[in-house]
Amino acid sequence: MLERTGVPTPEQLALCLPGPERARRGAVAVFECFEKIPCDPCYEACSQGAVLPFTDINDLPQVDHDRCNGCGNCVQHCPGLAIFVVDCTWAPGKALLKLPYELLPLPEAGEALSCYDREGKRVGEGTTVRVVRGRPFLGTPVVWVELELDRCGQVRHVRPREGGAGDGAAG
Amino acid sequence: MTRVEVAVVGAGPAGLCAAVAAAGQGARVLVLDDAHHPGGQLTKQTHKFFGSRRQRAGTRGIELAGVLAGEAREQGVEFWPASTALGYYPADGVLTVDRGGRFLKVRPDALVIATGASERMLAFPGNDLPGVYGAGAVQTLMNVYGVRPGRRVLMVGAGNIGLIVSYQLVQAGVEVAAVVEAAPRIGGYAVHASKLRRLGVPILVSHSVKAAYGSPAVEMASIWQLDERWEGVAGSERRLSCDAIGLAVGLSPLTDLLWQAGCAMRYVAELGGHVPVRDEVGETSVPGVYVAGDAGGVEEASSAMATGRLAGLGASRRLGYAAGYEEAVEETRADLAALRQGPTAGKIRRGLQLLREGAG
């Protein structure tokens, strides 16, 4: 399906999720990387040793979720923009999502966001917590989004909300 | 007549890596390119590269162009911008060049041809209307010159170029009406497709453009579904309003100079068309003439850098600069083999096999 639609299947997604126990302990990276391509910057980016060494550069990354501290360094280094950090313990009823964001204008802290799923369908609202900009122009900014807890497995993109607080110029 | 030890035609990733490798071995190297700046296609690539640290994964193409050009400068490589190679005459060993309107002759002891590839065209009614672009032209307009090619674009082809350029169109504030792909599956990397889908861009496999309409330029496109024999299904037509159409339907190696130099060529569909027969470091059937990068078969930039390095090592060794040659070649060949090992490189492996066996 992925090769026909560009959207991973629920079965594929189930493979990359941390176990429920690990999810209850806070922020953790989710690697939505399902195709063997020659690529390994996530290994270099992880200072926790959570991305296990590659034997073949085409291997899918193997992640030890217990070693991952959810820092999100891999999010800004993944050339495929395929890594997200999910924190289900952020606040009562709320989750925090750290997602790669390469559009302008960048949202600002406190800015209202519309949230979109893997097919680009609008599935709720969120708030920008902070934006990690990375290297000017060359890095991948990472946007921290607070959103409803039950949406954190679904939302993979955001845009400043139309008419929302701090809404910038139209793209 | 300019005398150099190694001349490199093309300052893209392959040419620059060939130049850096040859100069690093001690050779006096000249690189020429018809563009005004070194980098080739890298100069318009704003996305991050895959690969490993040695191929500078995670670096954006545009940044990589500067890094490689800087390394070449540090190694004392001479660069001629706005210089087009016109022909190579093995009997005299002369490369003729149009340098900004002046006709010059260069005599290199070894020549690396790293001319890259060119975009393919697609036949459909209306494909000559203004607003129908090669996807590479769309990328050049946006990322090099800061010009939006249209307001609403239809992209034809879901290989990596079609997917990446569509994503960059959205980044530039252009709406992408759809990406249509004739094959029953997306040809490019899944991560590129997923990025695009999140932004709300539809990708339609087994679909192609049927016709473009408008006067005096593109105003609308008709797309339709293709059956398992890749023929249009009558009645499946849909009209999309768009003012530009990007064609990302593949690349062909740019081999004019190789043909003209008399290199033995072979048709290998898997490599994009006619490519020169060559040895493990890229030396063609014409002694002292090497091929590197997409001119030898369409692949990724990371592979182009590796084949460039091999050609640079080979060319300099020919001149007697052989220090550490075996180790450097072995290391680069291992990198290249790793890059070509995955399932997405199956076509390349098949093509190279056919080229070696002479069955292509």
Boltz contact constraints between the chains, C-beta under 6 A:
constraints:
  - contact:
      token1: [A, 2]
      token2: [B, 190]
      max_distance: 6.0
  - contact:
      token1: [A, 3]
      token2: [B, 185]
      max_distance: 6.0
  - contact:
      token1: [A, 3]
      token2: [B, 186]
      max_distance: 6.0
  - contact:
      token1: [A, 4]
      token2: [B, 185]
      max_distance: 6.0
  - contact:
      token1: [A, 4]
      token2: [B, 205]
      max_distance: 6.0
  - contact:
      token1: [A, 6]
      token2: [B, 193]
      max_distance: 6.0
  - contact:
      token1: [A, 6]
      token2: [B, 194]
      max_distance: 6.0
  - contact:
      token1: [A, 6]
      token2: [B, 197]
      max_distance: 6.0
  - contact:
      token1: [A, 6]
      token2: [B, 203]
      max_distance: 6.0
  - contact:
      token1: [A, 7]
      token2: [B, 197]
      max_distance: 6.0
  - contact:
      token1: [A, 35]
      token2: [B, 190]
      max_distance: 6.0
  - contact:
      token1: [A, 36]
      token2: [B, 342]
      max_distance: 6.0
  - contact:
      token1: [A, 36]
      token2: [B, 343]
      max_distance: 6.0
  - contact:
      token1: [A, 37]
      token2: [B, 50]
      max_distance: 6.0
  - contact:
      token1: [A, 37]
      token2: [B, 189]
      max_distance: 6.0
  - contact:
      token1: [A, 37]
      token2: [B, 342]
      max_distance: 6.0
  - contact:
      token1: [A, 37]
      token2: [B, 344]
      max_distance: 6.0
  - contact:
      token1: [A, 38]
      token2: [B, 51]
      max_distance: 6.0
  - contact:
      token1: [A, 38]
      token2: [B, 339]
      max_distance: 6.0
  - contact:
      token1: [A, 38]
      token2: [B, 342]
      max_distance: 6.0
  - contact:
      token1: [A, 39]
      token2: [B, 50]
      max_distance: 6.0
  - contact:
      token1: [A, 40]
      token2: [B, 52]
      max_distance: 6.0
  - contact:
      token1: [A, 41]
      token2: [B, 57]
      max_distance: 6.0
  - contact:
      token1: [A, 41]
      token2: [B, 58]
      max_distance: 6.0
  - contact:
      token1: [A, 57]
      token2: [B, 52]
      max_distance: 6.0
  - contact:
      token1: [A, 57]
      token2: [B, 338]
      max_distance: 6.0
  - contact:
      token1: [A, 58]
      token2: [B, 341]
      max_distance: 6.0
  - contact:
      token1: [A, 58]
      token2: [B, 342]
      max_distance: 6.0
  - contact:
      token1: [A, 77]
      token2: [B, 58]
      max_distance: 6.0
  - contact:
      token1: [A, 79]
      token2: [B, 48]
      max_distance: 6.0
  - contact:
      token1: [A, 79]
      token2: [B, 50]
      max_distance: 6.0
  - contact:
      token1: [A, 79]
      token2: [B, 58]
      max_distance: 6.0
  - contact:
      token1: [A, 80]
      token2: [B, 191]
      max_distance: 6.0
  - contact:
      token1: [A, 81]
      token2: [B, 195]
      max_distance: 6.0
  - contact:
      token1: [A, 82]
      token2: [B, 191]
      max_distance: 6.0
  - contact:
      token1: [A, 103]
      token2: [B, 171]
      max_distance: 6.0
  - contact:
      token1: [A, 118]
      token2: [B, 198]
      max_distance: 6.0
  - contact:
      token1: [A, 119]
      token2: [B, 197]
      max_distance: 6.0
  - contact:
      token1: [A, 120]
      token2: [B, 197]
      max_distance: 6.0
  - contact:
      token1: [A, 120]
      token2: [B, 198]
      max_distance: 6.0
  - contact:
      token1: [A, 120]
      token2: [B, 199]
      max_distance: 6.0
  - contact:
      token1: [A, 120]
      token2: [B, 200]
      max_distance: 6.0
  - contact:
      token1: [A, 138]
      token2: [B, 60]
      max_distance: 6.0
  - contact:
      token1: [A, 138]
      token2: [B, 63]
      max_distance: 6.0
  - contact:
      token1: [A, 156]
      token2: [B, 198]
      max_distance: 6.0
  - contact:
      token1: [A, 157]
      token2: [B, 198]
      max_distance: 6.0
  - contact:
      token1: [A, 171]
      token2: [B, 173]
      max_distance: 6.0
